[in-house]
Structure formats: structure tokens, C-alpha cells
């Protein structure tokens, strides 16, 4: 068993990055694509995990940017030979500590694996390398009248390789699903250096075990993805958004099955925003939407290829929301007005950081009907712990992002103690309601200790067996999801 405890500058059980190894890596990727400078290593020392303290850094010993699967294979063979830990890194936008070099070692950056190789119109697929920003895939597909609809909320900054590693989702998941639904094929380099080709431009494949799904959502712990084949959809050029204001969370959430199960309408997005987040975002944007008497908000988007059909869906959605108790409904049917409404949802994180910079945001999933139970539980936790619990997320699939905010008068020492108590209580409540502790951000290092307790023991042991089979020396993104 490898030990992550750092002693004498090195992690017990792992080898050190020596001058000899640096020269070997330079020979593989080219000297100009291997960095040991503090500036480059510093740039790879953090991600966007909110629980990281300002002073916390996880410095790799070296950063390498390969340009091909062959180079990745040779890098991993070298790392495996000398037992050097390896951390895959994309855009660094993760929220679970998944791209942090907890054990030092090598960071493999995807910055040179950044090509869209092909837009295949006939097979409605795109072939891409992992370092492509997800929005660039959509832009390239749109030129062909196609779209990649599995993207997350951070579409403008995240890399598609990171999306695959985390099985990322977002606002469109209620209708279109998450990343895994769109992954048709992968090229993956195992920690021992073998290059696998999994799947292809196929809509069906039941020839043996479906191995590509094993790597989607594995958080970079089983291999390094060097090529991705994604399914594309026809581009829906017509869309509209509705912002519905409710007196309370119960009324807002009750409107979701009213639309989908009883109303027969499947919106592309159904976003939930509590009153605190709504007011904060409006203030941040200087947006003059009504806030008086608003207890919760639903942002509903519908799309389609036919404008007449879309108009009918807009009318139907409005009727269902009104019947569900919405006090006011704003319809945005132009690009400008849609962006204005969506800006409220997209800017919640930034708005909260302005006034509440110390926080922890979570990523729980519960059955849709249990969202009001979570909301009530958060109110009780606010009362007992003396902290604000902001809440927003994807109402259409039960994926919520409760965000706990440190009071200005609370010491950091007290906050760190309370923070852990709050997380334990939230995650246990989530499990009791039939939910899980992450829906799209991943376990990473942030939620690892909670996952170890709440994951069924048999499931956890099977995951460890798979990890040991593919990565016998535990070099691939160690310290994430679980410890061996």
C-alpha cells in the first residue's frame, strides 16, 4: 500500500523526479514542452475548488505537454517504471480537487492536444482531442448545422477531456443528458502505457464489455484520454426561456412534474434558484427583476426546430407554471432577452463570492420530489450552525449545489470545524433521501472522506480492484475518489 504522507520532500512509496527523468521526459515531448519553473508549476497547483484556502498549493515537480498518444504512452511508461505519480490536467476549472497534484510528481497538460480533428456530418460525430474548449466544439459543429448538447455550465472555459473525466453535466441534462450519453469512442492510454481504442462512430455496440463507459467519469484515475468521438445532434435554432417566480420552494418544485409527467412537456432546462441566490445575482448584474415576495425561481428553457411548435411549447409551459402557482412569468424569446435571464443563473457563483468569499459549494443529487426536503434541511442547518445556506441547481434532474457561506464574524478556525460538520450532515441527509454526494463535479479529493463512508462497501471494493488491475503502481491521479 502506498503512503501519501510527505517526508523529507518526497512522498513515501513514490520515486523522485530526478535530472535523469527530466531528460527522459524532454526527449519524449521535446525540451520546450517540459517545465520545472516555479511559474509553470504554480499555474498547475490549484483548481476552482471553493474549499481551498488562499495559501494552499499542490505543486507538481514537473509539467509535461505531449502532442500525441504515443508521447503520452512513453511518459506514462517512464512514470510507471520509476513509480512517479501523474496528474492529468485540462482547463483547471474543476470543483472537486481532481486536477491537483496531491503527491507532486508529473502533471500531464493537455494544452498541445487541442485539435478538433474532424466534424463528420454524415455520421453526426465529432472527433476531438481532450484539450479543446467545449464551446469551440459547439461553434465548429454549428457551422454544419449540428450541436454538441452534453456540455456543462462552464462551457466557455472547460476542456472536453475534463468533461469526459468527470462525466460532466449541466443545464441541458434534463432533456439531453450528460457527457456519457454522447461519448461514442475513446482513445485511452493506460498507466502502464498501453494505448486502447474503444468504440467508434457507432450508435450501438454490445460486443463484449462496454469499456469506454469505465473511463467516462473515472476522474483521470484509470488512464489518460487522448482522443474523443462525440455524438452530435441537429442544431435547435429556435429556443425561448421562461423565468417563473414562486412564493416558496415547494410550489416551484411541484411545477416540475406538472410540466414533465402530467403536462407532457420536456424542456431542455429547468433550473432552480432560491430567493437568496436570486436576489444576489440580480444585485450583481444590476438587474431590475421583481424580488419582493419571491421565495424561489424556476428558469425553464424550451427549444425546437420548428417555430410554430416552439410557440406552442412556450404557451403550454406558461400555462403549466401558472397553474402550479407562479406569481409572475417572464418570457424571453429573443437571443438578447434569453441571455439576460440566463445571466441571472450563470452569475450566481460570482455574485456570492463578492459578498461571501469564503464558502463551500456542493453537488448533491436527490430524487426531484425530495428537493423541498433538502431545502427544509438546509434551513434547519442554517439555524443550528449560524451560517447561510444558498441553494440552486438543476431542478429537472435533482442535481443541487447547496453553498454554505462563512459569516464575516466567524473565525477561520471555527469555520473549518463547522464546515466539516455541515458537509457530513448534508451528505448523510442526502443519502437518507435516496441521493448521492456528487452529480457532475466528481469526488476528487474534496469529497473522498465522505465517499468512503457513504458508498456501499461492495461497490467501493470493486472499484479498488479495477483500479489495481489497470494501475498496479497507483501512479494515475492518486489520492482521488478513494485511497488504496
C-alpha positions in Angstrom: 0.0 0.0 0.0 1.4 3.4 -1.0 1.6 6.1 1.6 0.8 9.7 0.7 2.5 11.1 3.8 5.1 13.6 2.7 8.5 13.2 4.4 11.8 14.8 3.5 10.3 16.5 0.5 9.1 13.2 -1.1 6.0 11.0 -0.8 6.7 7.6 0.7 6.2 4.9 -1.8 6.8 7.1 -4.8 10.0 7.9 -6.6 11.5 11.4 -7.0 11.7 13.4 -10.3 15.4 13.3 -10.9 17.5 15.1 -13.5 17.7 11.8 -15.4 13.9 11.6 -15.5 13.6 15.2 -16.6 16.0 14.5 -19.5 13.9 11.4 -20.4 10.7 13.4 -20.5 12.4 16.1 -22.5 13.5 13.5 -25.1 9.9 12.3 -25.3 7.9 15.6 -25.6 10.7 18.0 -26.6 12.6 20.2 -24.1 10.4 23.2 -24.9 7.4 21.3 -23.7 8.8 20.3 -20.3 8.8 22.8 -17.5 10.3 22.8 -14.0 10.0 26.5 -13.4 8.1 27.7 -10.4 5.8 29.9 -12.6 4.6 26.9 -14.7 4.2 24.6 -11.7 2.4 27.3 -9.7 -0.1 27.6 -12.6 -0.9 23.9 -12.2 -1.1 24.0 -8.4 -4.8 24.9 -7.9 -8.2 24.5 -9.4 -11.5 26.2 -8.7 -12.4 24.1 -5.6 -14.0 26.6 -3.2 -12.7 24.9 0.0 -9.1 25.5 -1.0 -7.5 28.1 1.3 -5.8 31.0 -0.4 -2.4 29.8 0.7 -2.9 26.2 -0.4 -0.8 25.0 -3.3 -0.2 21.5 -4.7 2.9 21.9 -6.7 3.9 19.3 -9.2 7.7 18.7 -9.7 7.4 18.9 -13.4 4.8 19.8 -16.1 4.9 18.0 -19.5 2.7 18.8 -22.6 2.7 15.9 -25.0 1.3 16.2 -28.5 0.2 12.6 -29.3 -1.0 9.4 -27.8 2.5 7.9 -28.5 4.1 10.6 -26.4 1.6 10.1 -23.6 2.3 6.4 -23.7 6.1 6.9 -23.3 5.6 9.5 -20.5 3.4 7.0 -18.6 5.8 4.1 -19.2 8.5 6.3 -17.7 6.4 7.3 -14.7 5.3 3.7 -14.1 8.9 2.4 -14.3 10.1 4.9 -11.7 6.8 5.0 -9.7 6.3 8.7 -10.3 2.7 10.0 -9.6 1.0 11.5 -12.6 -1.8 14.1 -12.6 -3.8 14.8 -15.8 -4.8 18.4 -16.2 -7.1 20.3 -18.5 -8.6 23.7 -18.0 -8.3 23.7 -14.2 -11.9 24.6 -13.8 -12.8 21.6 -11.7 -14.6 21.9 -8.3 -13.5 18.7 -6.6 -9.7 18.9 -6.5 -9.5 16.4 -9.3 -6.6 18.1 -11.1 -4.5 18.8 -8.1 -1.0 17.1 -7.9 -1.5 15.9 -4.3 1.6 13.8 -4.4 3.7 16.1 -6.5 5.3 14.2 -9.5 4.3 14.9 -13.1 1.4 16.9 -14.4 0.5 16.0 -18.0 -1.1 19.1 -19.5 -3.4 18.7 -22.5 -2.5 22.2 -23.9 -1.0 20.7 -27.1 -3.7 18.1 -27.5 -6.1 20.8 -28.6 -7.3 20.0 -32.1 -10.8 19.3 -33.4 -9.8 16.5 -35.8 -13.0 16.1 -37.7 -16.6 17.1 -37.9 -18.3 14.2 -39.6 -21.7 15.4 -40.9 -22.7 12.1 -42.4 -22.3 10.2 -39.1 -23.2 13.2 -37.0 -20.0 12.9 -34.9 -17.0 15.0 -33.9 -13.5 13.7 -33.3 -11.5 15.8 -30.9 -8.5 15.9 -28.7 -9.0 16.5 -24.9 -7.6 20.0 -24.7 -10.3 21.6 -26.9 -12.5 24.1 -25.0 -16.1 22.7 -25.1 -17.6 25.8 -26.6 -15.2 25.5 -29.6 -16.7 22.1 -30.4 -20.2 23.7 -30.4 -19.0 26.6 -32.6 -17.4 24.2 -35.1 -20.5 21.9 -35.1 -22.9 24.8 -35.6 -21.2 25.7 -38.9 -22.5 22.3 -40.1 -26.0 22.7 -38.6 -25.1 20.4 -35.7 -24.6 20.7 -31.9 -23.0 19.0 -29.0 -25.6 19.1 -26.3 -23.9 17.3 -23.4 -22.0 20.4 -22.3 -21.8 21.7 -18.7 -22.5 25.2 -17.4 -18.8 26.1 -17.7 -18.9 25.5 -21.4 -16.8 28.6 -22.2 -13.8 27.6 -20.1 -13.7 23.8 -19.5 -11.9 21.3 -21.7 -13.8 18.4 -23.2 -11.2 16.0 -21.7 -12.2 17.2 -18.3 -15.8 16.8 -19.1 -15.2 13.2 -20.0 -13.1 12.6 -16.9 -15.9 13.9 -14.7 -18.9 12.8 -16.8 -19.9 16.5 -16.6 -23.5 17.7 -16.9 -25.2 21.0 -16.9 -28.4 22.9 -17.6 -29.4 20.8 -20.7 -29.1 17.5 -18.9 -32.9 17.2 -18.2 -33.6 16.8 -21.9 -30.3 15.9 -23.5 -28.4 14.1 -20.7 -24.8 14.3 -19.5 -21.4 13.7 -21.2 -21.6 9.9 -21.2 -24.6 9.8 -23.4 -22.6 11.4 -26.2 -19.2 9.5 -26.0 -19.1 7.1 -28.9 -15.4 6.3 -28.7 -12.2 7.0 -26.9 -8.5 6.6 -27.3 -7.1 5.9 -23.9 -3.5 5.4 -22.6 -3.3 3.2 -19.6 -1.0 4.0 -16.7 1.3 1.1 -17.9 1.5 2.7 -21.4 -0.8 0.5 -23.5 -3.0 2.5 -26.0 -6.6 1.4 -26.2 -9.1 2.2 -28.9 -12.7 1.9 -27.5 -15.8 2.3 -29.5 -16.0 4.4 -32.7 -18.6 6.2 -34.8 -21.2 3.6 -33.8 -24.7 4.2 -32.3 -24.8 0.6 -31.0 -22.1 -1.7 -29.6 -22.7 -4.7 -27.4 -19.6 -6.7 -28.5 -18.3 -7.7 -25.1 -17.9 -5.4 -22.1 -18.6 -1.7 -22.9 -15.2 -0.5 -21.7 -15.4 3.1 -22.7 -18.0 3.8 -20.0 -15.5 2.6 -17.5 -13.3 5.6 -18.3 -16.0 8.3 -18.6 -16.3 9.7 -15.1 -13.3 7.9 -13.7 -11.7 11.3 -12.9 -8.4 10.5 -14.6 -7.6 7.7 -12.2 -7.6 4.8 -14.8 -5.9 6.3 -17.8 -5.3 9.4 -20.0 -7.8 10.1 -22.7 -6.1 11.3 -25.9 -9.0 11.2 -28.4 -12.7 11.5 -28.1 -15.5 10.7 -30.5 -18.8 12.5 -29.6 -22.3 12.1 -31.0 -23.8 15.3 -32.4 -27.4 16.4 -32.6 -29.3 18.6 -35.1 -28.9 22.2 -34.1 -32.1 23.6 -32.5 -32.1 27.1 -33.8 -35.3 28.1 -32.1 -35.4 28.5 -28.3 -37.1 30.5 -25.6 -36.7 30.9 -21.8 -39.3 31.5 -19.1 -38.5 32.9 -15.7 -41.2 31.9 -13.2 -41.4 33.5 -9.7 -42.8 31.4 -6.8 -43.6 32.1 -3.2 -41.7 29.1 -2.0 -39.6 26.1 -3.0 -42.4 23.6 -2.6 -44.5 25.4 -5.1 -41.6 25.7 -7.6 -40.6 22.1 -7.4 -44.2 20.8 -7.6 -44.4 22.6 -11.0 -41.6 20.3 -12.4 -43.6 17.0 -12.6 -46.6 19.1 -13.5 -44.8 20.1 -16.7 -43.0 16.9 -17.5 -45.0 13.9 -16.3 -48.5 15.3 -16.4 -48.1 18.1 -19.0 -46.1 16.0 -21.5 -43.5 18.8 -21.9 -39.8 18.1 -21.7 -37.9 21.4 -21.5 -34.2 21.5 -22.4 -33.5 23.1 -19.0 -35.3 23.5 -15.7 -33.1 25.5 -13.2 -34.0 26.1 -9.6 -32.8 29.3 -7.7 -33.6 30.1 -4.1 -34.5 33.6 -3.1 -31.1 34.5 -1.6 -29.2 33.5 -4.8 -31.8 35.2 -7.0 -31.5 38.5 -5.1 -27.7 38.3 -5.0 -27.4 37.6 -8.8 -29.9 40.4 -9.6 -27.9 42.9 -7.5 -24.6 41.8 -9.0 -26.0 42.3 -12.5 -28.0 45.5 -11.7 -30.9 43.5 -13.0 -34.3 45.1 -12.2 -36.4 42.0 -11.9 -39.0 41.8 -9.1 -37.7 40.3 -5.8 -40.5 41.2 -3.3 -42.3 38.1 -2.0 -40.2 35.7 -4.2 -39.2 32.5 -2.3 -37.9 30.5 -5.3 -37.4 30.8 -9.0 -37.6 28.4 -11.9 -35.8 29.1 -15.2 -37.3 27.0 -17.9 -36.0 26.7 -21.5 -37.7 25.1 -24.4 -36.2 24.5 -27.8 -37.1 23.1 -31.2 -36.6 23.1 -34.9 -40.0 24.5 -35.8 -41.0 28.0 -34.6 -44.8 27.2 -34.5 -44.2 24.1 -32.4 -41.9 26.1 -30.1 -44.6 28.8 -29.7 -47.0 26.1 -28.6 -44.5 24.8 -26.1 -43.9 28.3 -24.7 -47.6 28.8 -24.2 -48.0 25.4 -22.7 -45.1 25.9 -20.3 -46.5 29.2 -19.2 -49.9 27.7 -18.6 -48.4 24.8 -16.5 -46.2 27.2 -14.5 -49.1 29.5 -13.8 -51.3 26.6 -12.8 -48.5 25.5 -10.5 -48.6 28.7 -8.6 -46.1 31.0 -10.3 -47.0 34.6 -9.4 -45.2 36.1 -12.4 -43.7 34.6 -15.6 -41.3 36.4 -17.9 -40.9 35.1 -21.4 -37.6 35.6 -23.3 -37.9 34.7 -26.9 -35.0 36.6 -28.4 -31.3 35.9 -28.0 -30.8 39.1 -26.1 -33.7 38.5 -23.6 -32.7 34.9 -23.2 -29.1 35.8 -22.3 -30.4 38.4 -19.9 -32.4 35.8 -18.0 -29.7 33.1 -18.2 -27.2 35.7 -16.8 -29.0 35.5 -13.5 -28.4 31.8 -13.3 -24.9 31.8 -14.7 -23.6 34.6 -12.4 -24.8 33.1 -9.0 -21.3 31.8 -8.1 -19.6 35.1 -8.9 -22.3 37.1 -7.2 -21.9 35.0 -4.0 -18.2 35.4 -4.0 -18.4 39.2 -4.0 -20.0 39.3 -0.5 -19.2 35.8 0.8 -15.7 34.9 -0.5 -15.2 32.0 2.0 -17.6 29.2 1.1 -18.1 25.6 0.3 -20.3 24.6 -2.6 -21.7 21.1 -3.1 -23.1 18.9 -5.8 -25.7 16.6 -4.4 -28.4 14.7 -6.3 -31.7 13.6 -4.9 -35.0 12.4 -6.4 -36.8 15.5 -7.8 -39.6 15.2 -5.3 -37.0 15.4 -2.4 -35.7 18.8 -3.3 -38.1 20.5 -0.8 -36.8 18.2 1.9 -33.3 19.3 1.1 -34.5 22.9 1.2 -36.1 22.4 4.6 -33.0 20.6 5.9 -30.8 23.5 4.8 -33.0 26.0 6.7 -32.6 23.9 9.8 -28.8 23.7 9.3 -28.7 27.5 8.9 -30.4 27.9 12.3 -28.2 25.4 14.2 -24.8 26.3 12.7 -25.3 30.0 12.2 -24.3 30.0 8.6 -26.1 30.9 5.4 -27.0 28.1 3.0 -27.6 29.3 -0.5 -29.2 26.8 -2.9 -29.5 26.5 -6.6 -29.2 23.8 -9.3 -30.8 21.7 -11.9 -34.4 21.0 -10.8 -35.1 18.9 -13.8 -32.8 16.1 -12.7 -32.5 16.8 -8.9 -28.9 18.0 -9.0 -28.4 20.8 -6.5 -25.5 23.0 -5.5 -26.0 24.0 -1.8 -23.4 26.6 -1.0 -22.5 27.3 2.6 -21.2 30.8 3.3 -18.9 31.8 6.2 -20.2 34.7 8.3 -17.9 37.6 8.4 -17.7 37.5 12.2 -16.8 33.8 12.4 -13.1 32.9 12.8 -11.5 30.7 10.2 -10.7 28.1 12.9 -14.4 27.9 13.8 -15.4 27.9 10.1 -13.2 25.0 9.3 -14.7 23.0 12.1 -18.3 24.0 11.2 -17.7 23.4 7.5 -16.9 19.7 8.1 -19.8 19.2 10.4 -22.1 20.8 7.8 -20.8 18.6 4.9 -21.2 15.4 6.9 -24.8 16.4 7.8 -25.7 17.4 4.3 -24.3 14.2 2.7 -25.9 11.9 5.3 -29.2 13.7 4.8 -28.8 13.3 1.0 -28.1 9.6 1.4 -31.2 9.1 3.6 -33.3 10.7 0.9 -32.0 8.3 -1.7 -29.4 10.6 -3.2 -25.7 10.7 -3.8 -23.0 13.2 -2.9 -21.9 14.2 -6.5 -23.8 14.5 -9.7 -21.4 16.4 -12.0 -18.4 17.8 -10.2 -16.9 14.5 -9.1 -15.5 13.1 -5.8 -11.9 14.1 -6.4 -10.0 14.8 -3.2 -12.7 17.2 -1.8 -15.3 14.6 -1.1 -13.1 11.5 -0.7 -13.5 11.0 3.0 -17.3 11.3 2.8 -17.5 8.9 -0.2 -15.5 6.3 1.8 -18.3 6.1 4.4 -21.4 6.6 2.2 -20.5 4.4 -0.8 -21.7 0.8 -0.4 -18.8 -1.3 0.8 -19.1 -3.9 -2.0 -19.1 -1.1 -4.7 -16.1 0.6 -3.2 -14.1 -2.7 -3.1 -15.0 -3.5 -6.7 -13.8 0.0 -7.7 -10.5 -0.6 -5.9 -10.0 -4.0 -7.7 -10.5 -2.3 -11.1 -8.0 0.5 -10.1 -5.4 -2.0 -9.0 -5.8 -4.1 -12.2 -5.3 -1.1 -14.5 -2.9 0.9 -12.4 -0.8 -1.6 -10.3 1.6 1.1 -9.0 -1.2 3.6 -8.3 0.6 6.4 -10.2 -2.5 7.7 -12.1 -4.1 10.7 -10.3 -3.5 9.2 -6.8 -5.5 10.5 -3.8 -8.7 11.0 -5.8 -12.1 9.2 -5.2 -10.6 6.7 -2.7 -7.3 5.6 -1.2 -5.9 2.1 -1.8 
